[in-house]
């Protein structure tokens, strides 16, 4: 009887752990999203830029973008960003003048108007204006580059949250306990004379 109670306690405890793990997994499933941008190489340039360079980078938001979103400025929702032009990096802390995005029914980015500057330097990316991508230094040294081909966006793969592996471990524990219970309970009944014993 004591062994039966002990097994039952273990099963209940593991069930509670599993429920907590499921909650953790669910909470972490709605997590930060990273969107990556790859621009076409520049078609026109002035040093220090050249036509092998392009604009690339990414931005983070606390949760995935809404689907079927019309062009909307999400600058207030950015948690971080970084874009490299081949010469200069624009990142969190630089002035965001516009960060408008539009999405399709799947939440993929299909329209954008982005403009960021850092003192005399600026970078812009657009899906509709011309040029599409442009970066320029209006200060000493100069430098200008642009193209007329829109870049592309992709959402970065999201790693499985820690809660998922915790859940798998908890479920594995349940399986082990269930197997033990199948063995322990019949044995306990046999020892008590209530299972497979003649009267």
MDTraj code that builds the backbone (N, CA, C; nanometers):
import mdtraj as md
import numpy as np

residues = "UNK UNK UNK UNK UNK UNK UNK UNK UNK UNK UNK UNK UNK UNK UNK UNK UNK UNK UNK UNK UNK UNK UNK UNK UNK UNK UNK UNK UNK UNK UNK UNK UNK UNK UNK UNK UNK UNK UNK UNK UNK UNK UNK UNK UNK UNK UNK UNK UNK UNK UNK UNK UNK UNK UNK UNK UNK UNK UNK UNK UNK UNK UNK UNK UNK UNK UNK UNK UNK UNK UNK UNK UNK UNK UNK UNK UNK UNK UNK UNK UNK UNK UNK UNK UNK UNK UNK UNK UNK UNK UNK UNK UNK UNK UNK UNK UNK UNK UNK UNK UNK UNK UNK UNK UNK UNK UNK UNK UNK UNK UNK UNK UNK UNK UNK UNK UNK UNK UNK UNK UNK UNK UNK UNK UNK UNK UNK UNK UNK UNK UNK UNK UNK UNK UNK UNK UNK UNK UNK UNK UNK UNK UNK UNK UNK UNK UNK UNK UNK UNK UNK UNK UNK UNK UNK UNK UNK UNK UNK UNK UNK UNK UNK UNK UNK UNK UNK UNK UNK UNK UNK UNK UNK UNK UNK UNK UNK UNK UNK UNK UNK UNK UNK UNK UNK UNK UNK UNK UNK UNK UNK UNK UNK UNK UNK UNK UNK UNK UNK".split()
xyz = np.array([
    [0.0829, -0.1208, 0.0000],
    [0.0000, 0.0000, 0.0000],
    [0.0868, 0.1264, 0.0000],
    [0.1947, 0.1225, 0.0804],
    [0.2825, 0.2390, 0.0859],
    [0.3457, 0.2653, -0.0499],
    [0.3835, 0.1534, -0.1166],
    [0.4468, 0.1694, -0.2471],
    [0.3463, 0.2237, -0.3481],
    [0.2209, 0.1796, -0.3370],
    [0.1173, 0.2294, -0.4265],
    [0.0987, 0.3800, -0.4089],
    [0.0940, 0.4232, -0.2814],
    [0.0759, 0.5650, -0.2531],
    [0.1947, 0.6469, -0.3032],
    [0.3144, 0.5906, -0.2858],
    [0.4340, 0.6615, -0.3299],
    [0.4326, 0.6810, -0.4810],
    [0.3942, 0.5738, -0.5527],
    [0.3877, 0.5831, -0.6983],
    [0.2829, 0.6856, -0.7398],
    [0.1670, 0.6819, -0.6715],
    [0.0596, 0.7765, -0.7037],
    [0.1065, 0.9202, -0.6819],
    [0.1817, 0.9426, -0.5728],
    [0.2338, 1.0767, -0.5460],
    [0.3297, 1.1211, -0.6560],
    [0.4148, 1.0288, -0.6989],
    [0.5101, 1.0616, -0.8049],
    [0.4379, 1.0957, -0.9346],
    [0.3344, 1.0191, -0.9644],
    [0.2585, 1.0435, -1.0868],
    [0.1915, 1.1804, -1.0819],
    [0.1306, 1.2124, -0.9655],
    [0.0660, 1.3427, -0.9517],
    [0.1677, 1.4559, -0.9649],
    [0.2838, 1.4380, -0.9011],
    [0.3873, 1.5411, -0.9066],
    [0.4347, 1.5627, -1.0497],
    [0.4507, 1.4520, -1.1215],
    [0.4976, 1.4634, -1.2591],
    [0.3916, 1.5286, -1.3474],
    [0.2651, 1.5001, -1.3169],
    [0.1559, 1.5621, -1.3924],
    [0.1557, 1.7134, -1.3714],
    [0.1814, 1.7555, -1.2463],
    [0.1877, 1.8990, -1.2165],
    [0.3042, 1.9636, -1.2904],
    [0.4195, 1.8946, -1.2881],
    [0.5366, 1.9461, -1.3581],
    [0.5081, 1.9603, -1.5071],
    [0.4397, 1.8603, -1.5637],
    [0.4064, 1.8646, -1.7064],
    [0.3145, 1.9820, -1.7374],
    [0.2160, 2.0047, -1.6493],
    [0.1238, 2.1166, -1.6701],
    [0.1987, 2.2489, -1.6673],
    [0.2929, 2.2615, -1.5730],
    [0.3728, 2.3837, -1.5655],
    [0.4590, 2.3997, -1.6899],
    [0.5138, 2.2882, -1.7382],
    [0.5976, 2.2935, -1.8575],
    [0.5175, 2.3356, -1.9792],
    [0.3945, 2.2826, -1.9887],
    [0.3079, 2.3211, -2.1002],
    [0.2792, 2.4707, -2.0946],
    [0.2551, 2.5215, -1.9739],
    [0.2307, 2.6646, -1.9582],
    [0.3512, 2.7460, -2.0002],
    [0.4700, 2.6991, -1.9607],
    [0.5924, 2.7705, -1.9977],
    [0.6128, 2.7681, -2.1480],
    [0.5854, 2.6522, -2.2088],
    [0.6011, 2.6398, -2.3537],
    [0.5054, 2.7324, -2.4268],
    [0.3804, 2.7358, -2.3785],
    [0.2797, 2.8210, -2.4423],
    [0.3175, 2.9679, -2.4303],
    [0.3642, 3.0079, -2.3105],
    [0.4013, 3.1480, -2.2887],
    [0.5179, 3.1883, -2.3776],
    [0.6145, 3.0971, -2.3931],
    [0.7322, 3.1315, -2.4707],
    [0.7083, 3.1201, -2.6206],
    [0.5983, 3.0541, -2.6592],
    [0.5672, 3.0417, -2.8006],
    [0.5349, 3.1785, -2.8599],
    [0.4753, 3.2654, -2.7770],
    [0.4494, 3.4031, -2.8206],
    [0.5704, 3.4842, -2.7769],
    [0.6725, 3.4850, -2.8627],
    [0.7981, 3.5439, -2.8218],
    [0.8498, 3.6389, -2.9275],
    [0.9649, 3.6956, -2.8977],
    [1.0245, 3.7933, -2.9878],
    [1.0461, 3.7344, -3.1262],
    [1.0313, 3.8187, -3.2266],
    [1.0524, 3.7764, -3.3648],
    [1.1602, 3.8631, -3.4284],
    [1.2429, 3.8012, -3.5110],
    [1.3498, 3.8711, -3.5815],
    [1.3250, 3.8632, -3.7314],
    [1.3282, 3.9779, -3.7968],
    [1.3087, 3.9850, -3.9416],
    [1.4391, 4.0302, -4.0067],
    [1.4831, 3.9559, -4.1073],
    [1.6117, 3.9822, -4.1710],
    [1.5926, 4.0394, -4.3116],
    [1.6719, 4.1394, -4.3441],
    [1.6627, 4.2057, -4.4747],
    [1.7896, 4.1827, -4.5556],
    [1.7712, 4.1516, -4.6831],
    [1.8835, 4.1396, -4.7761],
    [1.8536, 4.2258, -4.8978],
    [1.9321, 4.3300, -4.9169],
    [1.9113, 4.4195, -5.0295],
    [1.9912, 4.3769, -5.1516],
    [1.9496, 4.4240, -5.2676],
    [2.0253, 4.3989, -5.3906],
    [2.1555, 4.4789, -5.3849],
    [2.2550, 4.4357, -5.4607],
    [2.3800, 4.5116, -5.4637],
    [2.3551, 4.6481, -5.5284],
    [2.4372, 4.7445, -5.4901],
    [2.4212, 4.8802, -5.5419],
    [2.4506, 4.8839, -5.6923],
    [2.3691, 4.9597, -5.7638],
    [2.3900, 4.9733, -5.9088],
    [2.4653, 5.1015, -5.9429],
    [2.4638, 5.1978, -5.8516],
    [2.5386, 5.3226, -5.8702],
    [2.6094, 5.3548, -5.7399],
    [2.7275, 5.4106, -5.7503],
    [2.8029, 5.4351, -5.6276],
    [2.9055, 5.5457, -5.6433],
    [2.9405, 5.6037, -5.5294],
    [3.0525, 5.6957, -5.5169],
    [3.1308, 5.6495, -5.3949],
    [3.2653, 5.6481, -5.4074],
    [3.3510, 5.5991, -5.2994],
    [3.3128, 5.6654, -5.1663],
    [3.3223, 5.5900, -5.0569],
    [3.3901, 5.4610, -5.0423],
    [3.3036, 5.3388, -5.0754],
    [3.1846, 5.3585, -5.1289],
    [3.0999, 5.2453, -5.1646],
    [3.1414, 5.1876, -5.2996],
    [3.1056, 5.0601, -5.3226],
    [3.1249, 5.0006, -5.4546],
    [3.0063, 4.9100, -5.4855],
    [3.0000, 4.8612, -5.6079],
    [2.8824, 4.7864, -5.6532],
    [2.8802, 4.6407, -5.6067],
    [2.9763, 4.6015, -5.5245],
    [2.9690, 4.4674, -5.4640],
    [2.8948, 4.4726, -5.3301],
    [2.8684, 4.5943, -5.2831],
    [2.8052, 4.6128, -5.1520],
    [2.6530, 4.6174, -5.1625],
    [2.5904, 4.5949, -5.0497],
    [2.4442, 4.6044, -5.0411],
    [2.4055, 4.6348, -4.8972],
    [2.2784, 4.6611, -4.8763],
    [2.2275, 4.6833, -4.7407],
    [2.1728, 4.5514, -4.6879],
    [2.2131, 4.5163, -4.5686],
    [2.1614, 4.3950, -4.5052],
    [2.1495, 4.4197, -4.3556],
    [2.0638, 4.3434, -4.2914],
    [2.0473, 4.3609, -4.1473],
    [1.9199, 4.2986, -4.0971],
    [1.8790, 4.3394, -3.9795],
    [1.7621, 4.2787, -3.9166],
    [1.7058, 4.3707, -3.8100],
    [1.5815, 4.3416, -3.7713],
    [1.5213, 4.4120, -3.6585],
    [1.4443, 4.3119, -3.5740],
    [1.4271, 4.3461, -3.4477],
    [1.3547, 4.2609, -3.3531],
    [1.2314, 4.3332, -3.3013],
    [1.1244, 4.2568, -3.2830],
    [1.0028, 4.3063, -3.2184],
    [0.9622, 4.2045, -3.1127],
    [0.8821, 4.2486, -3.0161],
    [0.8460, 4.1625, -2.9038],
    [0.7594, 4.0446, -2.9448],
    [0.6848, 4.0582, -3.0539],
    [0.6003, 3.9496, -3.1036],
    [0.5887, 3.9630, -3.2550],
    [0.5550, 3.8556, -3.3254],
    [0.5465, 3.8612, -3.4712],
    [0.4510, 3.9698, -3.5204],
    [0.4797, 4.0235, -3.6362],
    [0.3943, 4.1260, -3.6962],
    [0.2561, 4.0698, -3.7275],
    [0.1557, 4.1545, -3.7206],
    [0.0190, 4.1127, -3.7523],
    [0.0084, 4.0800, -3.9010],
    [-0.0804, 3.9886, -3.9334],
    [-0.1029, 3.9550, -4.0737],
    [-0.1931, 4.0600, -4.1385],
    [-0.1852, 4.0695, -4.2704],
    [-0.2685, 4.1623, -4.3492],
    [-0.2622, 4.3056, -4.2946],
    [-0.1430, 4.3476, -4.2537],
    [-0.1249, 4.4820, -4.1982],
    [-0.0947, 4.5800, -4.3116],
    [-0.1706, 4.6887, -4.3173],
    [-0.1415, 4.7925, -4.4162],
    [-0.0155, 4.8661, -4.3715],
    [0.0414, 4.9469, -4.4600],
    [0.1672, 5.0138, -4.4289],
    [0.1535, 5.0940, -4.2992],
    [0.2278, 5.0513, -4.1980],
    [0.2157, 5.1083, -4.0632],
    [0.3537, 5.1338, -4.0048],
    [0.3716, 5.2481, -3.9425],
    [0.4985, 5.2799, -3.8778],
    [0.5074, 5.2023, -3.7467],
    [0.6025, 5.1083, -3.7379],
    [0.6170, 5.0257, -3.6172],
    [0.7399, 5.0663, -3.5362],
    [0.7930, 5.1842, -3.5614],
    [0.9161, 5.2257, -3.4931],
    [0.9039, 5.2173, -3.3415],
    [0.7837, 5.2418, -3.2881],
    [0.7647, 5.2344, -3.1435],
    [0.7665, 5.0928, -3.0896],
    [0.7560, 4.9938, -3.1780],
    [0.7545, 4.8532, -3.1351],
    [0.8903, 4.7855, -3.1499],
    [0.9866, 4.8552, -3.2085],
    [1.1187, 4.7955, -3.2278],
    [1.1889, 4.7757, -3.0940],
    [1.2462, 4.6586, -3.0747],
    [1.3277, 4.6364, -2.9553],
    [1.4761, 4.6512, -2.9887],
    [1.5111, 4.6271, -3.1146],
    [1.6484, 4.6497, -3.1601],
    [1.6519, 4.6419, -3.3124],
    [1.7571, 4.6985, -3.3706],
    [1.7772, 4.6858, -3.5151],
    [1.9230, 4.7107, -3.5478],
    [1.9651, 4.6585, -3.6609],
    [2.1012, 4.6803, -3.7083],
    [2.1038, 4.6568, -3.8593],
    [2.1521, 4.7567, -3.9343],
    [2.1635, 4.7452, -4.0795],
    [2.3030, 4.7906, -4.1217],
    [2.3662, 4.7101, -4.2064],
    [2.5019, 4.7396, -4.2523],
    [2.4981, 4.7731, -4.4010],
    [2.5637, 4.8808, -4.4393],
    [2.5609, 4.9266, -4.5786],
    [2.6857, 4.8889, -4.6573],
    [2.7779, 4.8187, -4.5932],
    [2.9054, 4.7896, -4.6567],
    [3.0140, 4.8824, -4.6073],
    [2.9739, 4.9952, -4.5504],
    [3.0684, 5.0928, -4.4957],
    [3.0326, 5.1275, -4.3521],
    [2.9059, 5.1477, -4.3272],
    [2.8620, 5.1943, -4.1955],
    [2.7456, 5.1100, -4.1445],
    [2.7418, 5.0944, -4.0123],
    [2.6323, 5.0213, -3.9486],
    [2.5372, 5.1196, -3.8812],
    [2.4103, 5.1051, -3.9094],
    [2.3048, 5.1825, -3.8428],
    [2.2378, 5.0877, -3.7443],
    [2.2260, 5.1304, -3.6197],
    [2.1757, 5.0381, -3.5186],
    [2.0918, 5.1098, -3.4135],
    [2.0398, 5.0304, -3.3211],
    [1.9572, 5.0826, -3.2130],
    [2.0236, 5.2038, -3.1486],
    [1.9494, 5.3109, -3.1372],
    [2.0041, 5.4350, -3.0833],
    [2.0159, 5.5425, -3.1889],
    [2.0282, 5.5012, -3.3159],
    [2.0273, 5.5991, -3.4248],
    [1.8847, 5.6499, -3.4447],
    [1.8710, 5.7624, -3.5124],
    [1.7388, 5.8232, -3.5311],
    [1.6576, 5.7487, -3.6368],
    [1.5412, 5.7003, -3.5959],
    [1.4499, 5.6332, -3.6885],
    [1.3449, 5.7347, -3.7314],
    [1.3518, 5.7783, -3.8548],
    [1.2552, 5.8753, -3.9059],
    [1.1276, 5.8078, -3.9551],
    [1.1425, 5.6870, -4.0028],
    [1.0270, 5.6114, -4.0515],
    [1.0628, 5.4635, -4.0526],
    [0.9723, 5.3814, -4.0052],
    [0.9932, 5.2366, -4.0099],
    [0.8562, 5.1736, -4.0349],
    [0.8067, 5.1952, -4.1557],
    [0.6720, 5.1494, -4.1908],
    [0.6779, 5.0179, -4.2677],
    [0.5910, 4.9257, -4.2283],
    [0.5876, 4.7932, -4.2899],
    [0.4450, 4.7536, -4.3231],
    [0.4306, 4.6682, -4.4224],
    [0.3015, 4.6083, -4.4573],
    [0.3228, 4.4582, -4.4694],
    [0.2226, 4.3795, -4.4323],
    [0.2351, 4.2337, -4.4381],
    [0.1208, 4.1721, -4.5185],
    [0.1422, 4.0461, -4.5604],
    [0.0358, 3.9741, -4.6297],
    [-0.0414, 3.8879, -4.5302],
    [-0.1252, 3.7968, -4.5794],
    [-0.2102, 3.7163, -4.4908],
    [-0.1297, 3.6216, -4.4025],
    [-0.0058, 3.5929, -4.4402],
    [0.0780, 3.5040, -4.3592],
    [0.1640, 3.5806, -4.2594],
    [0.1622, 3.7140, -4.2668],
    [0.2456, 3.7943, -4.1778],
    [0.3812, 3.8276, -4.2373],
    [0.4060, 3.7832, -4.3616],
    [0.5331, 3.8142, -4.4275],
    [0.5347, 3.9606, -4.4713],
    [0.6509, 4.0226, -4.4656],
    [0.6638, 4.1632, -4.5047],
    [0.6588, 4.1761, -4.6570],
    [0.5664, 4.2572, -4.7060],
    [0.5514, 4.2766, -4.8508],
    [0.5644, 4.4236, -4.8922],
    [0.5697, 4.5125, -4.7952],
    [0.5858, 4.6542, -4.8249],
    [0.6644, 4.7213, -4.7141],
    [0.7502, 4.8175, -4.7498],
    [0.8299, 4.8841, -4.6458],
    [0.8793, 5.0212, -4.6917],
    [0.8886, 5.1095, -4.5957],
    [0.9471, 5.2427, -4.6129],
    [1.0259, 5.2705, -4.4852],
    [1.1574, 5.2631, -4.4949],
    [1.2435, 5.2757, -4.3766],
    [1.3465, 5.3850, -4.4006],
    [1.3644, 5.4703, -4.3002],
    [1.4632, 5.5771, -4.3102],
    [1.5268, 5.5984, -4.1737],
    [1.6571, 5.5802, -4.1690],
    [1.7328, 5.5927, -4.0435],
    [1.8524, 5.6838, -4.0690],
    [1.8838, 5.7705, -3.9737],
    [2.0037, 5.8524, -3.9921],
    [2.0860, 5.8597, -3.8649],
    [2.2131, 5.8868, -3.8862],
    [2.3093, 5.9012, -3.7773],
    [2.3994, 6.0186, -3.8133],
    [2.3640, 6.1353, -3.7605],
    [2.4343, 6.2590, -3.7939],
    [2.4281, 6.2836, -3.9449],
    [2.5424, 6.2860, -4.0129],
    [2.5432, 6.3176, -4.1559],
    [2.5116, 6.1963, -4.2432],
    [2.5078, 6.0791, -4.1839],
    [2.4836, 5.9567, -4.2595],
    [2.3354, 5.9198, -4.2548],
    [2.2878, 5.8605, -4.3630],
    [2.1519, 5.8062, -4.3582],
    [2.1407, 5.6830, -4.4483],
    [2.0408, 5.6025, -4.4187],
    [2.0117, 5.4847, -4.4997],
    [1.8607, 5.4784, -4.5183],
    [1.8182, 5.4412, -4.6368],
    [1.6754, 5.4253, -4.6624],
    [1.6525, 5.2982, -4.7438],
    [1.5405, 5.2339, -4.7159],
    [1.5010, 5.1124, -4.7871],
    [1.3538, 5.1250, -4.8205],
    [1.3183, 5.0918, -4.9424],
    [1.1800, 5.1087, -4.9855],
    [1.1401, 4.9978, -5.0819],
    [1.0126, 4.9614, -5.0759],
    [0.9604, 4.8624, -5.1705],
    [0.8935, 4.9302, -5.2891],
    [0.8702, 5.0604, -5.2790],
    [0.7949, 5.1291, -5.3847],
    [0.8632, 5.2537, -5.4405],
    [0.9342, 5.3271, -5.3562],
    [0.9997, 5.4500, -5.4039],
    [1.1228, 5.4172, -5.4880],
    [1.1721, 5.5161, -5.5598],
    [1.2964, 5.5002, -5.6354],
    [1.3926, 5.6103, -5.5931],
    [1.5191, 5.5766, -5.5654],
    [1.5712, 5.4396, -5.5664],
    [1.5154, 5.3561, -5.4513],
    [1.5363, 5.2234, -5.4594],
    [1.4838, 5.1337, -5.3559],
    [1.5681, 5.1424, -5.2285],
    [1.6956, 5.1108, -5.2423],
    [1.7888, 5.1195, -5.1293],
    [1.8858, 5.2339, -5.1559],
    [1.9128, 5.3109, -5.0508],
    [2.0104, 5.4184, -5.0677],
    [2.0785, 5.4474, -4.9350],
    [2.2062, 5.4779, -4.9429],
    [2.2805, 5.5230, -4.8256],
    [2.3739, 5.6345, -4.8696],
    [2.3921, 5.7306, -4.7806],
    [2.4696, 5.8486, -4.8201],
    [2.5344, 5.9140, -4.6995],
    [2.6511, 5.9699, -4.7218],
    [2.7187, 6.0507, -4.6214],
    [2.7207, 6.1938, -4.6722],
    [2.6475, 6.2803, -4.6043],
    [2.6410, 6.4202, -4.6463],
    [2.7434, 6.5061, -4.5739],
    [2.8331, 6.4396, -4.4982],
    [2.9376, 6.5109, -4.4271],
    [3.0711, 6.4976, -4.4977],
    [3.1805, 6.5286, -4.4276],
    [3.3146, 6.5192, -4.4861],
    [3.3429, 6.3784, -4.5385],
    [3.4047, 6.3704, -4.6524],
    [3.4387, 6.2405, -4.7108],
    [3.3363, 6.1931, -4.8115],
    [3.2119, 6.2344, -4.7925],
    [3.1066, 6.1979, -4.8857],
    [3.0825, 6.0485, -4.8949],
    [3.0234, 6.0082, -5.0026],
    [2.9885, 5.8680, -5.0241],
    [2.8405, 5.8546, -5.0508],
    [2.8069, 5.7809, -5.1552],
    [2.6666, 5.7649, -5.1930],
    [2.6536, 5.6345, -5.2710],
    [2.5454, 5.5621, -5.2478],
    [2.5214, 5.4386, -5.3221],
    [2.3726, 5.4097, -5.3220],
    [2.3239, 5.3512, -5.4309],
    [2.1811, 5.3206, -5.4390],
    [2.1554, 5.2148, -5.5457],
    [2.0331, 5.1639, -5.5468],
    [1.9916, 5.0690, -5.6500],
    [1.8429, 5.0879, -5.6776],
    [1.7950, 5.0183, -5.7794],
    [1.6538, 5.0296, -5.8174],
    [1.5818, 4.8946, -5.8091],
    [1.6392, 4.8039, -5.7322],
    [1.5799, 4.6710, -5.7156],
    [1.5451, 4.6498, -5.5690],
    [1.4203, 4.6183, -5.5418],
    [1.3776, 4.5975, -5.4027],
    [1.4441, 4.4737, -5.3432],
    [1.4780, 4.4828, -5.2162],
    [1.5364, 4.3696, -5.1460],
    [1.4291, 4.2711, -5.1022],
    [1.4635, 4.1857, -5.0086],
    [1.3676, 4.0849, -4.9613],
    [1.3812, 4.0655, -4.8111],
    [1.2719, 4.0196, -4.7504],
    [1.2676, 3.9960, -4.6062],
    [1.2432, 3.8483, -4.5763],
    [1.2941, 3.8044, -4.4641],
    [1.2667, 3.6684, -4.4155],
    [1.2613, 3.6745, -4.2643],
    [1.1775, 3.5910, -4.2058],
    [1.1739, 3.5846, -4.0598],
    [1.2753, 3.4806, -4.0157],
    [1.3583, 3.5176, -3.9201],
    [1.4633, 3.4275, -3.8739],
    [1.4019, 3.3072, -3.8034],
    [1.4617, 3.1884, -3.8203],
    [1.4114, 3.0705, -3.7492],
    [1.4115, 3.0952, -3.5989],
    [1.3040, 3.0539, -3.5340],
    [1.2918, 3.0727, -3.3895],
    [1.3314, 2.9437, -3.3200],
    [1.4337, 2.9453, -3.2330],
    [1.4730, 2.8233, -3.1634],
    [1.3629, 2.7764, -3.0702],
    [1.3564, 2.6443, -3.0503],
    [1.2575, 2.5907, -2.9571],
    [1.2850, 2.6454, -2.8180],
    [1.1825, 2.6931, -2.7486],
    [1.2028, 2.7497, -2.6152],
    [1.2450, 2.6436, -2.5150],
    [1.3099, 2.6884, -2.4074],
    [1.3548, 2.5956, -2.3038],
    [1.2378, 2.5169, -2.2466],
    [1.1202, 2.5796, -2.2417],
    [1.0020, 2.5119, -2.1889],
    [0.9670, 2.3862, -2.2658],
    [1.0007, 2.3833, -2.3967],
    [0.9706, 2.2653, -2.4776],
    [1.0509, 2.1461, -2.4288],
    [1.1817, 2.1684, -2.4072],
    [1.2660, 2.0578, -2.3617],
    [1.2297, 2.0168, -2.2194],
    [1.1898, 2.1124, -2.1370],
    [1.1437, 2.0814, -2.0021],
    [1.0207, 1.9928, -2.0091],
    [0.9311, 2.0249, -2.1026],
    [0.8097, 1.9465, -2.1213],
    [0.8438, 1.8049, -2.1642],
    [0.9375, 1.7909, -2.2587],
    [0.9756, 1.6578, -2.3053],
    [1.0344, 1.5743, -2.1918],
    [1.1159, 1.6372, -2.1071],
    [1.1750, 1.5655, -1.9941],
    [1.0674, 1.5211, -1.8962],
    [0.9704, 1.6099, -1.8705],
    [0.8623, 1.5763, -1.7780],
    [0.7771, 1.4622, -1.8320],
    [0.7467, 1.4654, -1.9607],
    [0.6672, 1.3583, -2.0201],
    [0.7437, 1.2269, -2.0189],
    [0.8754, 1.2357, -2.0395],
    [0.9572, 1.1148, -2.0305],
    [0.9507, 1.0554, -1.8912],
    [0.9517, 1.1427, -1.7902],
    [0.9386, 1.0950, -1.6526],
    [0.8059, 1.0272, -1.6280],
    [0.7005, 1.0800, -1.6863],
    [0.5680, 1.0184, -1.6725],
    [0.5654, 0.8784, -1.7310],
    [0.6293, 0.8625, -1.8474],
    [0.6327, 0.7303, -1.9110],
    [0.7043, 0.6299, -1.8218],
    [0.8188, 0.6717, -1.7664],
    [0.8946, 0.5823, -1.6780],
    [0.8127, 0.5442, -1.5561],
    [0.7469, 0.6424, -1.4940],
    [0.6661, 0.6144, -1.3756],
    [0.5482, 0.5251, -1.4087],
    [0.4895, 0.5462, -1.5263],
    [0.3771, 0.4617, -1.5661],
    [0.4217, 0.3172, -1.5813],
    [0.5403, 0.2954, -1.6381],
    [0.5922, 0.1597, -1.6529],
    [0.6199, 0.0974, -1.5165],
    [0.6767, 0.1767, -1.4260],
    [0.7036, 0.1263, -1.2909],
    [0.5745, 0.0893, -1.2203],
    [0.4726, 0.1718, -1.2416],
    [0.3456, 0.1478, -1.1735],
    [0.2834, 0.0161, -1.2193],
    [0.2972, -0.0160, -1.3479],
    [0.2420, -0.1408, -1.3995],
    [0.3068, -0.2618, -1.3344],
    [0.4353, -0.2453, -1.3010],
    [0.5068, -0.3557, -1.2372],
    [0.4801, -0.3600, -1.0879],
    [0.4830, -0.2444, -1.0219],
    [0.4714, -0.2385, -0.8765],
    [0.3342, -0.2806, -0.8276],
    [0.2279, -0.2330, -0.8929],
    [0.0938, -0.2614, -0.8432],
    [0.0591, -0.4100, -0.8467],
    [0.0816, -0.4835, -0.9590],
    [0.0523, -0.6264, -0.9564],
    [0.1357, -0.7000, -0.8529],
    [0.2640, -0.6606, -0.8376],
    [0.3496, -0.7263, -0.7390],
    [0.2962, -0.7055, -0.5985],
    [0.2518, -0.5822, -0.5699],
    [0.1975, -0.5532, -0.4368],
    [0.0720, -0.6351, -0.4112],
    [-0.0115, -0.6512, -0.5119],
    [-0.1342, -0.7290, -0.4958],
    [-0.1031, -0.8765, -0.4742],
    [-0.0030, -0.9265, -0.5457],
    [0.0351, -1.0658, -0.5269],
    [0.0852, -1.0893, -0.3852],
    [0.1678, -0.9971, -0.3360],
    [0.2208, -1.0111, -0.2005],
    [0.1113, -1.0044, -0.0958],
    [0.0028, -0.9301, -0.1295],
    [-0.1082, -0.9187, -0.0347],
    [-0.2044, -1.0363, -0.0470],
    [-0.1773, -1.1234, -0.1449],
    [-0.2650, -1.2390, -0.1621],
    [-0.3911, -1.2068, -0.2367],
    [-0.3938, -1.0925, -0.3065],
    [-0.5168, -1.0543, -0.3750],
    [-0.5063, -1.0600, -0.5246],
    [-0.3983, -1.1226, -0.5779],
    [-0.3837, -1.1253, -0.7225],
    [-0.3161, -1.2562, -0.7617],
    [-0.3890, -1.3381, -0.8294],
    [-0.3323, -1.4632, -0.8784],
    [-0.3037, -1.5643, -0.7702],
    [-0.3605, -1.5513, -0.6494],
    [-0.3376, -1.6443, -0.5398],
    [-0.4647, -1.7236, -0.5129],
    [-0.4534, -1.8535, -0.4902],
    [-0.5723, -1.9338, -0.4569],
    [-0.6279, -1.8946, -0.3223],
    [-0.7600, -1.9047, -0.3094],
    [-0.8224, -1.8706, -0.1824],
    [-0.8129, -1.9875, -0.0875],
])
top = md.Topology()
chain = top.add_chain()
for i, resn in enumerate(residues, 1):
    res = top.add_residue(resn, chain, resSeq=i)
    for name in ("N", "CA", "C"):
        top.add_atom(name, md.element.get_by_symbol(name[0]), res)
traj = md.Trajectory(xyz[None], top)
